[in-house]
């Protein structure tokens, strides 16, 4: 296999080769080199077979489907493997409340380097009429205890999908927000408010060092920096 083909390997595989194979101890130079080139050839064949990347993506998250035909399974697999999941029990608050009868529960959060997806379960009893539509919800990264500046920094919904969509009783689904998880977010808090008026602004999580380490956020932050 020529050098051009090796360099056509995805960066993630090249990094494994560079830091774990080439830089490792070689006991028998000739045999190890032949084994290395054979491994590179298999890597190259494997990396250009879309069915393997599709299998890896679905193994990572069986509920996800490739969004469009314009993206390869390889590129989509990279996106999926940069995703982080934060369960509701890891959040500081999970209820954005209007009153005891109208409230939104955060079920989980998915993080990408350039997007945040928030799964919600909004309930109401029609005592005050229809539930405010979820797509009016907003988020913002702010310094801790600076929610007063929320109105000037908030980000609106870019996309959404609901399995239940009943303005009299319940909205169940997710909200997407186009927002960068960058190094600028360190030591900031992600705030959320349901609807367009009257619901409480809540703290979801604090991007402190322990949080970054726990969810391995540095690859997302580096990805954001490289694109920026």
SESE-170807 format. One record per residue: x, y, z of N, C-alpha, C in turn. Coordinates in steps of 0.001 Angstrom, whole numbers, padded with zeros to 6 digits, always signed. Example, Ala and Ser with C-alpha at 12.3 -4.5 7.8 and 13.67 -1.06 7.14 Angstrom:
! residues 2
+013190-005690+007800+012300-004500+007800+013200-003300+007800+012850-002250+007080+013670-001060+007140+012900+000030+007870
! end
This chain:
! residues 228
+000855-001199+000000+000000+000000+000000+000884+001239+000000+000633+002198-000896+001482+003375-000958+001122+004379+000128+002000+005388+000289+001842+006351+001373+000579+007179+001217+000155+007405-000027-001067+008179-000247-002265+007488+000390-002325+006164+000260-003443+005430+000848-003425+005484+002365-002229+005422+002960-002132+005514+004418-002669+006851+004895-002310+007915+004211-002748+009246+004629-004228+009473+004377-004836+008596+003587-006279+008684+003379-007080+008087+004531-006380+007444+005466-007079+006902+006632-007658+008033+007464-008768+007795+008160-009320+008828+009059-008292+009221+010119-008345+010469+010550-007381+010987+011520-007351+010162+012800-008533+009666+013229-008586+008899+014465-007730+007632+014376-007735+006985+013197-006942+005776+013015-005462+006124+012882-005152+007216+012178-003766+007652+012050-003151+007954+013414-003944+008546+014310-003432+008840+015648-003108+007553+016403-003965+006535+016259-003701+005241+016908-002411+004644+016369-002234+004692+015036-001027+004144+014421+000206+004899+014894+000124+006232+014899+001280+007065+015228+001727+006893+016681+000772+006879+017597+001129+006920+019020+001189+005549+019681+000531+004555+019087+000479+003246+019740+001200+002146+018973+001461+002363+017673+002111+001317+016876+003528+001733+016500+003657+002862+015775+004980+003306+015330+005877+003611+016528+005305+004242+017541+006097+004665+018696+006319+003547+019705+005747+002374+019455+005890+001268+020394+007174+000482+020169+007505-000440+021076+008732-001256+020934+008586-002290+019819+009581-002368+018953+009609-003345+017858+010726-004353+018157+010365-005629+018290+011356-006654+018616+012022-007212+017367+011245-007409+016323+011755-007949+015065+011372-006968+013974+012326-006127+013550+012009-005001+012667+011327-005431+011377+011840-006490+010726+011300-006900+009427+009874-007430+009589+009695-008384+010487+008357-008958+010678+007372-007926+011211+007845-007087+012140+006957-006058+012693+006548-005060+011624+007479-004716+010715+007149-003775+009652+006130-004385+008698+006322-005652+008333+005369-006318+007437+003993-006411+008093+003986-006717+009385+002720-006776+010110+002065-005408+010153+002891-004367+010336+002378-002999+010386+001745-002585+009051+002431-002849+007938+001887-002467+006627+000624-003263+006307+000608-004549+006707-000598-005357+006494-001761-004803+007296-001482-004400+008536-002525-003805+009375-003043-002519+008752-002140-001688+008231-002552-000435+007574-003438-000708+006369-003095-001764+005615-003896-002107+004435-005309-002512+004849-005396-003325+005909-006720-003733+006390-007495-002535+006944-006789-001660+007664-007422-000445+008165-007993+000380+007019-007211+000502+005949-007640+001308+004804-008892+000710+004166-008894-000597+003947-010058-001257+003351-011279-001105+004257-011049-001299+005542-012150-001205+006513-012705+000208+006584-011818+001207+006570-012262+002595+006752-013072+003106+005574-012951+002452+004407-013689+002899+003233-014928+002049+002959-015287+001211+003917-016489+000392+003791-017565+000972+004704-018568+001577+004106-019579+002315+004857-020373+001436+005839-020490+000158+005543-021318-000683+006419-020699-000829+007802-019352-000767+007888-018714-000854+009196-018976+000399+010033-018911+001567+009371-019174+002822+010088-020637+002913+010503-021531+002378+009652-022948+002342+010018-023145+001462+011258-022478+000313+011289-022591-000596+012429-022064+000065+013705-020938+000779+013604-020373+001445+014771-021287+002560+015276-021870+003322+014340-022760+004412+014731-024000+003882+015438-024582+002828+014910-025787+002263+015521-025472+001571+016842-024256+001048+016976-023860+000450+018251-023728+001527+019320-023257+002699+018918-023101+003812+019858-024454+004336+020331-025389+004468+019391-026724+004958+019741-027745+004355+018782-028374+003248+019159-029316+002549+018268-030513+003391+017855-030827+004451+018610-032009+005263+018298-031737+006285+017213-030466+006489+016857-030127+007518+015884-030140+006974+014465-030519+007832+013546-030462+007523+012125-029687+008631+011414-028978+008230+010349-028216+009206+009581-029165+010281+009070-028922+011574+009378-029914+012613+009113-030212+012864+007641-029196+012828+006768-029428+013095+005354-028544+012180+004519-028843+012118+003240-028021+011335+002317-026732+012066+001952-026621+013334+002346-025446+014123+001980-024262+013891+002903-024445+013128+003957-023379+012835+004911-023072+011353+004878-021789+010989+004897-021408+009580+004884-021563+008994+006286-021626+007665+006344-021702+007009+007648-020425+007253+008444-019290+007391+007763-018036+007707+008458-018147+009047+009179-018593+010072+008471-018720+011401+009085-019770+011392+010194-020855+010669+009965-021901+010600+010990-021405+009846+012225-020605+008793+012002-020039+008037+013108-019139+008927+013960-018372+009799+013312-017528+010741+014057-018383+011658+014923-019507+012114+014365-020403+012981+015129-020965+012253+016351-021415+011011+016140-022013+010236+017224-020995+009977+018340-019737+009683+017948-018734+009374+018960-018234+010625+019681-018609+011799+019182-018323+013038+019899-019498+013458+020783-020506+012637+020836-021692+012959+021633-021499+012515+023084-022022+013318+024010-022006+012967+025427-023435+013012+025958-023783+012082+026838-025125+012008+027418-025067+012341+028905-025919+013273+029325-026006+013645+030734-027417+013303+031207-027502+012395+032142-028811+011961+032640-029387+012997+033596-030671+012901+033845-031350+013894+034672-030817+013921+036102-030382+012769+036617-029901+012755+038003-028522+013383+038160-027891+013764+037032-026614+014456+037078-026779+015976+036930-028024+016438+036758-028290+017866+036567-028569+018548+037896-028245+019840+037968-028497+020588+039202-029993+020782+039434-030728+021072+038365-032187+021226+038436-032801+020569+037211-034002+020051+037359-034663+019405+036220-036070+019946+035975-036535+020911+036776-037901+021419+036627-037906+022914+036328-038374+023274+035138-038689+024668+034824-040197+024801+035013-040596+025559+036037-041975+025523+036501-042679+026875+036309-043942+026805+035861-044798+027995+035828-045607+028086+037127-046247+026992+037465-046908+026822+038771-047004+025323+039044-047774+024935+040031-047815+023520+040401-048471+022647+039336-049204+023267+038413-049917+022505+037383-049246+022551+036014-048350+023516+035807-047633+023650+034534-046134+023596+034821-045462+022553+034322-044031+022410+034597-043370+021527+033530-042095+021802+033303-041318+021053+032313-040212+020290+033026-040162+018979+032796-039124+018124+033374-038062+017819+032322-036795+018031+032681-035684+017673+031799-035357+016199+032011-035437+015406+030944-035212+013965+031064-033750+013584+030862-033097+014205+029915-031659+014007+029699-031179+015065+028716-029852+015188+028609-029241+016150+027700-028165+015444+026884-028142+015703+025589-027068+015226+024720-026219+016419+024303-024902+016255+024399-023973+017317+024020-023169+016912+022799-023099+017789+021815-022123+017725+020746-021263+018973+020857-020216+019070+020043-019369+020261+020129-020090+021512+019635-021101+021346+018797-021772+022505+018215-023287+022495+018425-023770+021606+019281-025221+021492+019465-025528+020874+020817-026651+021305+021404-027161+020699+022633-028591+020249+022377-028884+019007+022728-030243+018468+022584-030801+018189+023983-031942+018786+024278-032564+018634+025587-033884+017875+025434-033982+016743+026113-035211+015946+026104-036118+016446+027226-037361+016756+026874-038287+017368+027829-039587+016575+027946-040231+016751+029086-041588+016243+029312-042357+017377+029981-043126+018124+029187-043879+019276+029685-045321+018856+029973-045815+019245+031138-047182+018884+031526-047989+020140+031878-049284+020062+031646-050224+021096+032026-051617+020506+032159-052503+021204+032871-053849+020643+033093-054958+021481+032454-054569+022455+031643-055498+023335+030917-056248+024296+031852-055840+024364+033100-056498+025297+034027-056227+026747+033639-055113+026990+032943-054783+028324+032424-054791+028340+030900-055416+027353+030311-055467+027272+028856-054330+026417+028304-054024+026614+027049-053035+025790+026349-051638+025954+026948-050859+024898+026835-049453+024944+027255-048668+025799+026252-047755+026600+026759-046860+027336+025871-046062+026340+025029-045844+026666+023753-045182+025703+022868-043706+025555+023232-043187+024330+023213-041799+024091+023618-040758+024843+022789-041068+025129+021532-040063+025756+020671-039771+027206+021043-040503+027757+021998-040172+029079+022531-039121+028986+023644-038715+027795+024019-037751+027606+025099-036377+028130+024682-035543+028436+025678-034224+029025+025421-033191+028463+026407-031912+028605+026025-030804+028257+026914-029734+029340+026815-028794+029337+027768-027679+030276+027732-026563+029803+028645-025317+029985+028200-024160+029799+029069-023842+031137+029720-023883+031169+031045-023643+032405+031790-022744+032121+032979-022136+033185+033497-021418+033049+034760-022405+032643+035843-021912+031933+036830-022785+031468+037897-023431+032657+038621-024714+032494+038938-025499+033524+039638-025598+034835+038853-025629+034713+037514-025805+035916+036689-026987+035761+035747-028057+035166+036249-029235+034917+035416-029923+036216+035002-029557+037335+035616-030149+038618+035224-029833+038979+033775-028708+038459+033275-028313+038753+031892-028839+037716+030905-029735+036855+031364-030234+035754+030534-030882+036256+029247-031720+037280+029338-032455+037788+028180-031529+038223+027055-030352+038722+027390-029437+039252+026377-028551+038167+025763-028496+037002+026388-027568+035950+025941-028263+034672+025478-029560+034597+025612-030256+033325+025380-030228+032915+023912-030252+031584+023720-030244+030964+022392-031569+030250+022193-032165+030414+021030-033479+029833+020756-033354+028447+020103-034471+027748+020037-034522+026392+019476-034273+026421+017974-033426+025505+017510-033155+025392+016068-033923+024249+015426-034250+023236+016211-034983+022078+015680-035656+021366+016853-036663+020561+016542-037387+019852+017605-038126+018657+017019-038471+017716+017914-039280+016567+017512-040013+016062+018739-041308+015719+018564-042136+015299+019697-042886+014007+019374-042879+013096+020333-043692+011882+020203-045106+012131+020733-045241+013090+021648-046548+013547+022117-046586+015061+021954-047623+015568+021302-047729+017008+021032-049186+017428+021237-049537+017663+022498-050917+017999+022863-050885+019258+023719-051325+020386+023164-051186+021651+023891-052120+021755+025094-053000+020771+025284-053891+020769+026445-053297+020029+027637-052302+019138+027379-051853+018304+028501-050359+017983+028519-049725+017751+027349-048350+017262+027396-047608+017469+026076-046330+017808+026196-045364+017755+025099-044216+016858+025542-043908+015849+024741-042823+014920+025047-041918+014807+023821-040654+015157+023980-039741+015094+022843-038436+015788+023154-037790+016329+022104-036516+017002+022339-036455+018342+021625-035558+019187+022126-035283+020507+021567-033799+020590+021243-033469+021057+020039-032072+021264+019646-031720+022743+019703-030526+023021+020195-030006+024385+020251-028616+024393+019614-028404+025268+018646-027084+025400+018030-026246+026311+018922-025340+025709+019657-024497+026450+020599-023196+025674+020777-022079+026375+020808-020774+025739+020887-020420+025337+022309-019876+024131+022453-019284+023711+023725-017789+023995+023600-017394+025226+023872-016022+025668+023637-015295+025885+024962-014006+026218+024854-013225+026531+026050-013777+027765+026758-014497+028605+026040-015108+029789+026659-016197+029414+027661-016689+028176+027580-017761+027734+028484-017243+027300+029853-015930+027143+029978-015370+026663+031249-015724+027631+032372-016184+027059+033478-016625+027776+034678-017946+028530+034487-018621+028276+033379-019946+028865+033184-021032+027828+033482-022241+028311+033614-023395+027467+033920-024359+027493+032738-024904+026331+032393-025943+026280+031365-027296+026476+032027-027991+027533+031604-029333+027845+032108-030366+027470+031055-031575+027167+031523-032681+026788+030637-033979+027423+031139-034801+027858+030191-036155+028321+030522-037135+027750+029514-038197+027130+030022-039237+026602+029141-040151+027734+028693-040641+027612+027431-041656+028530+026922-041162+029952+026723-042094+030875+026600-041749+032267+026311-042007+033214+027470-042696+032747+028535-043023+033688+029610-043449+032942+030882-042917+033374+032006-043427+032930+033300-042790+031700+033910-042114+030869+033099-041479+029671+033642-040145+030047+034297-039754+029282+035296-038517+029575+036017-037289+029283+035153-036266+030103+035331-034966+029885+034705-034152+029005+035649-033687+027871+035153-033011+026906+036030-031575+026643+035566-030735+026258+036530-029371+025827+036242-029379+024338+035901-028784+024006+034762-028712+022600+034377-027393+021968+034826-026272+022573+034454-024982+022058+034913-023932+023160+034871-022902+022962+035685-021783+023890+035810-020577+023266+035114-019988+023969+034142-018861+023429+033382-017566+023666+034170-017431+022960+035258-016217+023028+036064-015313+021859+035705-014100+021844+036254-013115+020852+035836-013579+019428+036088-014221+019172+037216-014685+017816+037519-015734+017355+036511-016582+018289+036061-017608+017971+035065-016948+017669+033717-015959+018468+033343-015224+018257+032085-014548+016891+032091-013934+016547+033212-013241+015257+033310-014231+014087+033280-015317+014221+034002-016284+013132+034094-016868+012767+032743-017162+013784+031920-017801+013539+030619-016824+013662+029453-015547+013757+029769-014511+013802+028732-014860+014843+027660-015022+016077+028078-015466+017143+027186-014342+017796+026381-013093+017538+026745-011988+018188+026036-011982+017902+024532-012265+016653+024080-012324+016434+022623-013381+017301+021936-014521+017515+022587-015559+018380+022013-015071+019817+021940-014407+020273+023009-013921+021650+023050-012824+021882+022010-011950+020880+021844-010893+021006+020833-011486+021024+019429-012492+020185+019213-013167+020142+017907-013775+021504+017588-014405+022101+018574-015014+023422+018397-013947+024459+018090-012813+024388+018788-011728+025344+018569-011140+025199+017175-010957+023950+016714-010370+023709+015387-011256+024241+014282-012576+024074+014453-013510+024572+013431-013575+026086+013471-013580+026653+014705-013630+028099+014838-012394+028765+014295
! end
